[in-house]
Amino acid sequence: MSLCIIMNILKNRSTLAATALLVTAITFSSCNSDKKEKEQQEQTVKQENAVEVPAVELVPAQKGKLSSTIAVPGELIPYQEVDLYAKITSYVKKLLVDIGSQVHAGQLLATLEAPEINSQLASAESRIKQQEAVLYASKATYDRLLSTSKTPGTVSQNDLEQAEAKMNSDQANVEASKSVYKEIAANLDYLQIRAPFDGVVSARNVNLGAYVGPAGKGSDLPLFVIQDQKRMRLVISVPELYTGGLSNKDEVTFSVKALPNQKFKAKVMRLAGALDEKLRSERLEMDVYNKDKKLLPGMYADVDVPIPSKDSTFIVPKTAVVTSTEKVFIIKVVNHHAQWVDVKKGFQSGDKMEVYGDLKEGDKVVKQATDEIRDGSEVKD
């Protein structure tokens, strides 16, 4: 075989080998491309299925009672408070207490002076004596006529009756004079200002010699203000939404700005039993015993009021309740299909919420509910 023929054969074999290698590479690349495209298509289908049929976490609707606590502002006021005024127009003669003085029931706080009352009293006393003298004379006349009338024909019956009427009239005048005297004498008691109960003098608006009484200067101001600070009232207003769970057996905790690190407790003692027409809230009062005098009347308090549920209802996570512009609902899952159930919200505590609606115990509801899960759509659990 010639050298030229051998060279052509080798050249053809090399070309064939290169061609085979090229075909193999093209085939392998095509297979890889098809495999990737197939994987992408499968991924797309999975994503579309996931969008069309969302996977959700379900929780059971359980019966129970949920207690909640609301924070409301409150005010401390004295258990008893009174403004003491002067009833009689007079002058201040003595002041026996001042602001901050501890006083007891019946204690004398001030004495007033009204000289004209003494004159009126003397005049009333003279009037009594005068009427008693007239009565003495008319009674003597009647007694003589009565004694004489025992002899027939000496005194007419008319004269005897007139004498008796005159005596009775004079007796009535004596009693009227005594009543006037008592009335004037009673005014003397108004010249002594006494404490009506144990407490503290929180205000004094007069000085010695001041002209006081209905016609006195500053008559609209009380002489003293007395407050009972050993026991105070904590007053709060609870919104209408929470009034259904209130009772006089509840106990509240509160704090004041002056003592931010200290908590106080008080028991609910009085419920108004009606709503305020303007605030639409119910007034509650708690008795606060203030033996150490840390609390002062007029302080504002931050009050935590427990609101226990009275009705056994359904408890679900707060995230299961959807609030839209149209309605409030939860999503119940039945046979892998979503059902919107209209509900009303109740109390909240932590991450739990009471709901009222068409539910049965054990119904499966979506834990993380949104309005994107449409009513009637298929879901995966």
PyMOL commands that set and color helices and strands:
alter all, ss='L'
color gray80, all
select helices_A, chain A and resi 3-52+115-148+157-190+240-245+318-320
alter helices_A, ss='H'
color red, helices_A
select strands_A, chain A and resi 58-60+62-64+68-84+90-95+102-103+108-113+192-194+199-204+211-212+224-239+251-256+259-275+281-289+300-307+313-317+322-323+328-334+337-349+352-357+364-366
alter strands_A, ss='S'
color yellow, strands_A
deselect
rebuild
show_as cartoon
